[in-house]
């Protein structure tokens, strides 16, 4: 099985860092429907703390988020 399909079957841990509620809801809903375990953070500080605690399989990052230069 190739990359994406294998990744999705394993219940991947995905972290979404996005401050726009509409964007994060759409992305999270699609990933959960595909079987992913989704963590959502709305600012850079909280996301960084979570990353230090446990690295996700995939990180979806908004480049212009609060509290990060």
Secondary structure, 3 states (H helix, E strand, C coil): CCHHHHHHHCCCEEEEECCCHHHHHHHHHHHHHCCCEEEEECCHHHHHHHHHHCCCCEEEECCCCCCCC
